[in-house]
Protein backbone atom coordinates (compact mmCIF):
# COMPACT_ATOMS: atom_id res chain seq x y z
CA UNK A 1 0.00 0.00 0.00
CA UNK A 2 1.36 3.40 -0.97
CA UNK A 3 1.92 6.12 1.62
CA UNK A 4 -0.82 8.43 0.31
CA UNK A 5 -1.94 9.78 3.69
CA UNK A 6 1.57 10.75 4.78
CA UNK A 7 2.36 12.18 1.35
CA UNK A 8 -0.78 14.33 1.23
CA UNK A 9 -0.22 15.53 4.81
CA UNK A 10 3.36 16.53 3.95
CA UNK A 11 2.25 18.41 0.83
CA UNK A 12 -0.55 20.23 2.70
CA UNK A 13 1.81 21.16 5.56
CA UNK A 14 4.43 22.44 3.13
CA UNK A 15 2.44 25.68 2.72
CA UNK A 16 2.99 26.52 6.37
CA UNK A 17 6.66 25.57 6.57
CA UNK A 18 9.65 27.68 5.65
CA UNK A 19 10.33 27.91 1.91
CA UNK A 20 13.36 26.04 0.61
CA UNK A 21 15.91 27.20 -1.94
CA UNK A 22 17.48 24.17 -3.54
CA UNK A 23 20.19 23.27 -4.17
CA UNK A 24 21.30 25.08 -1.00
CA UNK A 25 18.60 23.95 1.44
CA UNK A 26 17.81 20.52 2.86
CA UNK A 27 14.27 19.23 3.38
CA UNK A 28 13.65 17.47 6.69
CA UNK A 29 10.41 15.59 7.35
CA UNK A 30 9.76 13.74 10.62
CA UNK A 31 7.86 10.48 10.24
CA UNK A 32 6.96 7.39 12.27
CA UNK A 33 7.06 3.68 11.40
CA UNK A 34 3.58 2.15 11.17
CA UNK A 35 2.56 -1.54 10.96
CA UNK A 36 2.08 -1.37 7.17
CA UNK A 37 5.76 -0.36 6.81
CA UNK A 38 7.04 -3.60 8.33
CA UNK A 39 8.12 -6.82 6.68
CA UNK A 40 8.06 -10.36 8.07
CA UNK A 41 11.09 -9.55 10.26
CA UNK A 42 9.16 -6.68 11.94
CA UNK A 43 11.39 -3.91 10.67
CA UNK A 44 10.88 -1.45 7.82
CA UNK A 45 10.90 -3.22 4.46
CA UNK A 46 13.71 -2.06 2.16
CA UNK A 47 11.21 -1.19 -0.56
CA UNK A 48 9.19 0.89 1.90
CA UNK A 49 12.23 3.08 2.60
CA UNK A 50 12.31 3.93 -1.11
CA UNK A 51 8.60 4.74 -1.09
CA UNK A 52 9.02 6.97 1.96
CA UNK A 53 11.73 8.87 0.09
CA UNK A 54 9.00 10.06 -2.32
CA UNK A 55 7.71 12.12 0.61
CA UNK A 56 11.06 13.86 1.00
CA UNK A 57 11.26 14.67 -2.71
CA UNK A 58 7.73 16.07 -2.72
CA UNK A 59 8.43 18.19 0.37
CA UNK A 60 11.51 19.66 -1.31
CA UNK A 61 9.66 20.33 -4.57
CA UNK A 62 6.56 21.88 -2.96
CA UNK A 63 8.40 24.02 -0.40
CA UNK A 64 10.66 25.42 -3.12
CA UNK A 65 7.82 26.17 -5.56
CA UNK A 66 9.31 23.83 -8.15
CA UNK A 67 6.34 21.42 -7.97
CA UNK A 68 3.92 24.23 -8.83
CA UNK A 69 6.09 25.20 -11.81
CA UNK A 70 6.23 21.57 -12.96
CA UNK A 71 2.45 21.30 -12.75
CA UNK A 72 2.03 24.55 -14.71
CA UNK A 73 4.17 23.16 -17.57
CA UNK A 74 2.83 19.57 -17.34
CA UNK A 75 6.32 18.26 -16.56
CA UNK A 76 6.68 14.80 -15.01
CA UNK A 77 9.55 13.85 -12.66
CA UNK A 78 10.88 10.32 -13.14
CA UNK A 79 13.57 8.44 -11.22
CA UNK A 80 16.10 6.77 -13.49
CA UNK A 81 18.54 5.34 -10.97
CA UNK A 82 19.12 4.55 -7.32
CA UNK A 83 22.05 3.63 -5.12
CA UNK A 84 21.05 2.77 -1.52
CA UNK A 85 22.80 1.57 1.60
CA UNK A 86 20.94 0.13 4.58
CA UNK A 87 22.76 0.51 7.92
CA UNK A 88 20.25 0.21 10.78
CA UNK A 89 16.77 -1.23 11.16
CA UNK A 90 13.79 0.80 12.22
CA UNK A 91 11.10 -0.99 14.19
CA UNK A 92 7.43 -0.40 14.88
CA UNK A 93 6.54 3.15 15.99
CA UNK A 94 10.14 4.38 15.68
CA UNK A 95 10.33 8.10 14.93
CA UNK A 96 12.81 9.17 12.25
CA UNK A 97 13.88 12.13 10.15
CA UNK A 98 13.94 11.96 6.37
CA UNK A 99 16.45 14.44 4.95
CA UNK A 100 16.45 15.22 1.22
CA UNK A 101 18.99 17.34 -0.59
CA UNK A 102 19.94 18.06 -4.20
CA UNK A 103 23.65 17.20 -4.43
CA UNK A 104 24.35 17.89 -8.11
CA UNK A 105 23.11 17.90 -11.68
CA UNK A 106 23.99 17.46 -15.30
CA UNK A 107 22.31 19.06 -18.29
CA UNK A 108 19.20 16.87 -17.93
CA UNK A 109 19.58 14.98 -14.62
CA UNK A 110 19.15 15.88 -10.96
CA UNK A 111 20.93 13.93 -8.25
CA UNK A 112 19.48 13.85 -4.74
CA UNK A 113 20.60 12.30 -1.50
CA UNK A 114 18.10 10.93 1.01
CA UNK A 115 19.14 10.19 4.58
CA UNK A 116 16.89 8.45 7.07
CA UNK A 117 18.09 9.30 10.55
CA UNK A 118 16.97 7.66 13.79
CA UNK A 119 15.55 9.85 16.56
CA UNK A 120 18.98 9.66 18.23
CA UNK A 121 20.72 10.99 15.10
CA UNK A 122 22.14 7.73 13.75
CA UNK A 123 22.10 7.09 10.01
CA UNK A 124 19.71 4.23 9.19
CA UNK A 125 19.57 4.48 5.39
CA UNK A 126 21.27 6.60 2.77
CA UNK A 127 20.32 6.67 -0.89
CA UNK A 128 21.33 8.65 -3.94
CA UNK A 129 18.78 8.96 -6.73
CA UNK A 130 18.97 10.23 -10.27
CA UNK A 131 15.91 11.94 -11.71
CA UNK A 132 14.93 13.50 -14.99
CA UNK A 133 11.97 15.74 -15.70
CA UNK A 134 10.01 14.90 -18.84
CA UNK A 135 8.02 17.28 -21.02
CA UNK A 136 4.41 16.36 -21.85
CA UNK A 137 3.84 14.28 -24.94
CA UNK A 138 5.57 11.03 -25.75
CA UNK A 139 7.72 11.20 -22.61
CA UNK A 140 11.01 11.26 -24.47
CA UNK A 141 11.95 14.95 -24.33
CA UNK A 142 13.73 15.98 -21.13
CA UNK A 143 13.60 19.37 -19.42
CA UNK A 144 17.04 20.90 -18.91
CA UNK A 145 18.09 21.48 -15.32
CA UNK A 146 18.52 25.16 -16.18
CA UNK A 147 14.85 25.37 -17.21
CA UNK A 148 13.78 23.29 -14.21
CA UNK A 149 15.53 25.63 -11.73
CA UNK A 150 14.62 28.85 -13.64
CA UNK A 151 11.95 29.98 -11.11
CA UNK A 152 14.66 30.07 -8.42
CA UNK A 153 17.05 32.24 -10.42
CA UNK A 154 20.32 31.53 -12.17
CA UNK A 155 21.58 27.99 -11.70
CA UNK A 156 25.16 27.86 -10.40
CA UNK A 157 27.60 25.23 -11.60
CA UNK A 158 26.95 21.81 -10.15
CA UNK A 159 29.20 20.69 -7.35
CA UNK A 160 31.27 17.61 -8.14
CA UNK A 161 29.00 14.58 -8.10
CA UNK A 162 29.58 12.09 -5.28
CA UNK A 163 30.91 8.70 -6.39
CA UNK A 164 27.53 7.09 -5.63
CA UNK A 165 25.95 9.45 -8.20
CA UNK A 166 28.63 8.78 -10.81
CA UNK A 167 27.68 5.10 -10.64
CA UNK A 168 24.21 6.08 -11.84
CA UNK A 169 25.62 7.49 -15.10
CA UNK A 170 26.13 5.41 -18.22
CA UNK A 171 29.74 4.77 -19.32
CA UNK A 172 29.22 7.23 -22.21
CA UNK A 173 28.02 9.95 -19.79
CA UNK A 174 30.98 9.34 -17.48
CA UNK A 175 33.35 9.60 -20.45
CA UNK A 176 31.74 12.87 -21.56
CA UNK A 177 32.09 14.29 -18.03
CA UNK A 178 35.76 13.23 -17.88
CA UNK A 179 36.49 15.03 -21.16
CA UNK A 180 34.68 18.18 -19.97
CA UNK A 181 36.63 18.24 -16.70
Buried (B, 14 or more C-beta within 10 A) or exposed (E): EEBEEBBEBBBEEBEEBEEBEBBEBBBBBEBEBBEEBBEEEEBBBEEBBBBBBBBBBBBBBBBBBBBEBBEEEEBBBEBEBBBBEBEBBBEEEBEBBBBBBBBBBBEBBBBBBBBBBBEEEEEBBBBBBBBBBBBEEEEEEBBBBEBBBBEBEEBEEBEEBBEBBBEBBEEEBBEBBEEEE
